[in-house]
Amino acid sequence: MLGEDILYLPVRELGSRIRKRTLSPVALAESYLERSREVGPRLNAWANLTPELALEQARAAEKEIAAGRYRGPLHGVPYALKDLVAVKGYPTTWGAPPFKDRRFDYNATIVEKLNAAGAVLIGKAAMIELAGGLGYSNGQASLTGPARNPWNPECWTCGSSSGSGAVVSAGMAPWAIGSDTRGSIICPTTWCGISGMRPSFGRVSRYGAMAIAWSMDKLGPMARTADDCGLILSVIAGHDSRDHDSLPASLADFHYAPGTPDKPLRIGKLTNAWSRMAPGLESAVDDALKALEKNGAKVSDAALPDGPFEDAAELTILMEAASAFQDMVRSGSCAQLVDPLGQVNGYISQEMTATDYLQVQRVRTVLQKRIDKLFDRYDVIATGGSSTAAQRLVPMARGQNQLAAPAERPTVDNSQRAPDGISSLCGLPALSVPCGFSGDNLPYGIQFIARAANDHAAIDAARTFQSLTDWHKRRPKIA
């Protein structure tokens, strides 16, 4: 097996070595598979490995590159795919017991794009059941058991892209695809000490991916660096007529070439994003922004506008999820879910009316206009990727008497300005990268949020920060 110094290389460097034929795609795939078999079960990181497919794709890539047919920067580079995305002939469980044996006879659009780019799929990453679409109470809510954090296996990775976070953090793949409806890429990215991006709504096709909330669901990359995220996004972005919310081609296409921004970044430091934030995290975010300021960025305090952002986001998800999973609710198969909240939430959500939904969407339009005005003054706004470092896993109590937990959020923040609700509700791109560690040696993250469709700004801010620091190069010690 190749050593960690190779397995933890960024996607860009792996792709360069593969292109120069100093690194074999086959040897790389075999090494990630071997590491995944060794480490994966201890972290509950994988739903299923796909070794036959991986080696077939790796061998094909090696032959094509040797013959001079190079497809681009992902050619021959392995990746993991969150297990809510369809891969023809392979299990796609949605992390839920009712679907443990289900297979699709087609590929999702994002898989088609990655196949065309010559990427190598080594497995389907574990996830919270139904990506939290019907609610869940903690990290135990998964067909494969709780995903454990490589920095401390007694802690969770966050959800719902829980396995994707663990896979990349533990060096079992250099990058993964996650999904994000309200924080499901940003929180696992932050807690696992990696880099991850939620693209603008509609930039990446969701055809062939499980739906939670059609007006909020997004697919995006989780990787070593912000630069990797930009590289991957340039491959997976684009219009798709099979996704009715896909942006027009002129907006959906994403061309990425790293470079120095034309003018100093205007960064708004959010002063009211969380109702509470761990003191060490707040200091880490401040230090990160000071580093950017010394590099020429213009940093000033910014305040999120008032409005029921969290209520609107939660209600939108609850009502759209009740529709997405209506067959489960009507058939009673919700009873097979692991989490008690998931077993009952669909029935509660179905009591909401079309009038309720339309009222929420009217409010949503007002909120989108309010947040958009903030970007007249800033290229990006910045705050912690989460309000804390990774939290300890707790046993799931039977028969919990607990109100429905907001989908995808591990701890309840009562603030209407919690950034995941705002940015997801309004379709904004966000990118979280490591910016320090807690006293317990758990990663902290800073996230950069940009105006809708301005994904470049979020990448530029995060990539510039990583050019000044080395937090993203730290690795967990895995016994």
Summary of the structure (lengths in Angstrom):
residues: 479
radius of gyration: 20.6
end to end distance: 16.2
largest distance: 62.5
contacts: 1901
relative contact order: 0.15
helix: 40%
strand: 16%
